[in-house]
């Protein structure tokens, strides 16, 4: 079963902030981040239950190359991404 991916506005803002940060560090690094993130989105939509469910109903996919955590929920035929959380931030800011 293929799932439809919905990325919430807050998660999109986090993605944009990360992209801009990495591009500022090195030109092209932001693009690498987006490519890596897209690969994880593909993995999540093809096998959404592969990643652990830390707090119901949310699952967390840790991105290995970059310090980010994708927080999502499976809802019928849809994967809803609530946050692309920078793990170097204060953990209290993580979605509750």
N, C-alpha and C positions, 0 to 999 in steps of 0.2 A: 504494500500500500504506500502510495506517495502522499505526503502531507503538504499542505499549503503553508508557507512561511509568512507570518505577520510579525513585523518588527515595530514595537511601540515607539512613539515619538521620543520618549526619554532615552531609550536604547539608541535610537538614531543620533541623538545629540551626543551621547557618550562615544559613539563610533566616530563622529565628526571631530570631536575634541582629540581623540586618540590619533586620528589621521593627521591632524594639524600638528600635534606634538611631535610625532615621528618624522614628519616632513621637515620640521624645523631642525631636528637633530641631524638628519641626513636626507638629502633629496633622493626620493625613490623608496625610502623606508616606509613611508605612509602607504604607498601602493603595495608593498610587501605585506604590511599588516592587513590591508583589505583583502588581498588574495588569500592569506592564511585564514582570515575570518570567513570568507566565502567557502573555503574548503570545509570548515567546521559546520557551517550552515548546511552544506550538502550532506555531511555525515549525520547531522541531527535530523534532517528531513527524511533520510533514507532509513535510519535506525534510531528513532527517538528514545527508545527505552534502554539504549546502550549506556547512557550516562546515568550516574546515580541520582536518586531522589533524596535530597538532603532533608528538606522540609516539605511535606505534602502541601500542595500538589506540584511543587517546583523541583526541577532537575537542574543540575549544574554541570556544564562542560568546561573543563579547564583547558585553556589554549596553551600548549607547551612552549612555543617559541616566544610568545609575548605574555606578560603577566596579567592576563585577563580571564574572566570567568563569564560564560554565557549562562544567564539564568532564564529558564524557559518553562513553559507548561504545555502539556499535550491536551488538546481540547477537540475531541472528535476527529475531524480530518485536518486539523489545523495545529501548527506549532506556533505558540505565541512567545516571542522573545521580549522579556520585560527589562532586561538590563544586560549590558556588556560592561561588566564591572572591572575596574582596575584594582587588582589585588594589592597594589602598593598603597592604596588609599586606606582611610580609616574603615575597618570592617563594620563599624556601626552604620555606615552609609549604605551597606548592602541591603537589598530589598527585604522587607520583613514579611 
